[in-house]
Amino acid sequence: MLVGLGAVLQVDPVAAAPAALLGTAEFRGESHAALPQWRRVLHDMARDADTIRACGRDAAQCPNRATMAWLALLRGLAPETRLRQVRAVNAFVNRWQYKADADNYGQRDYWATPLEFLRRSGDCEDYAIAKYQSLRLLGLPAEALRLVVVQDTVRDLPHAVLAVYLAEDVYILDNLTDGVLPQRRVVNYVPYYSVNEVTRWAHTPRDAVVVTSSADDVAPARP
């Protein structure tokens, strides 16, 4: 059974020393107030929970065939290892064709819930959100997941991916590839911020931070 659809699965350990996401220094903030799109998505995903539970109990209650296929995939993945789950979720969600928000919703930027994504597809952050909730339903704790907004230094574009913290490493799930890579092999993404249900983090290159009088004190490096 899936979390949110039945029994709770095991709680996984989070990867050790998670503070070096994509080689950055990070600064934690508890409030999501600066991220209204994420706050709305969290609210709407909570609203959709009843629909997902009903669909999990009875396929006739599913809003569409895509949602039915999604939950069938997750049920089949329940006994697999975490890394196999992560790889399968990444490949499944990546099957949807990319659609820009302007074409899909008539808005410059719209963050979709997984049920919206399954119905209409979406852009990079929508893939990441669908993967996020997929892995939450499979039992990964929020602390093991982060939606990460980055600058792609090769394409010179903003982008969004999902970071997954497993016991042995941090993996990056990207709609541009079905390959699930450990973060040390992802060299062209510079994070702006990352977020999960609990916390948000701002990121800066490590060489832009200097240690001051205390080991716990940091400050921006002077130009």
LINDAMO-V117628 format. One record per helix or strand of 2 or more residues. SS is the DSSP state (h for helix, s for strand). FROM is the first residue (numbers start at 1). TO is the last residue. Records with the same first field share a line. If there is no record, write none. Layout:
SS->FROM-TO, FROM-TO
This chain:
h->21-23, 36-57, 59-61, 65-77, 82-93, 101-104, 114-120, 124-137, 142-144, 183-185, 206-208
s->24-29, 145-152, 157-165, 170-174, 177-182, 189-195, 200-205, 209-211, 218-220
